[in-house]
Amino acid sequence: MKRVEGQARGITKMMVDGRYCIDILQQMSALEAAIRAAKSKVLSIHSGHCIEEALQGGDTAEQREKFTELIDLFGKVSR
């Protein structure tokens, strides 16, 4: 997230400095890639911890809830 924050600050400075629009757009694409990577990491952590915990717990209702939550997350993250 610090990378994302730094890139966002850099883009703001580029805009204030009146940098070339194409350069700004390229940096925005890099920012979007950094955000996608961060979202993927958080999803991976969630899957590895919360989902695994529900599966090991043996509570079928909780497992079903976590599975539905995971499917919803995949839909949201892919947007």
Contacts in CASP RR format, 6 or more apart in sequence:
PFRMAT RR
TARGET T0000
AUTHOR 0000-0000-0000
METHOD contacts of the structure
MODEL  1
MKRVEGQARGITKMMVDGRYCIDILQQMSALEAAIRAAKSKVLSIHSGHC
IEEALQGGDTAEQREKFTELIDLFGKVSR
1 38 0 8 1.000
3 34 0 8 1.000
4 31 0 8 1.000
4 34 0 8 1.000
4 35 0 8 1.000
4 38 0 8 1.000
7 27 0 8 1.000
7 30 0 8 1.000
7 31 0 8 1.000
7 34 0 8 1.000
8 31 0 8 1.000
10 27 0 8 1.000
11 24 0 8 1.000
11 27 0 8 1.000
11 28 0 8 1.000
11 31 0 8 1.000
14 23 0 8 1.000
14 24 0 8 1.000
14 27 0 8 1.000
15 24 0 8 1.000
39 77 0 8 1.000
40 77 0 8 1.000
43 73 0 8 1.000
43 74 0 8 1.000
43 77 0 8 1.000
46 70 0 8 1.000
46 73 0 8 1.000
47 70 0 8 1.000
50 66 0 8 1.000
51 66 0 8 1.000
51 67 0 8 1.000
51 70 0 8 1.000
54 62 0 8 1.000
54 63 0 8 1.000
54 65 0 8 1.000
54 66 0 8 1.000
55 63 0 8 1.000
55 66 0 8 1.000
57 63 0 8 1.000
END
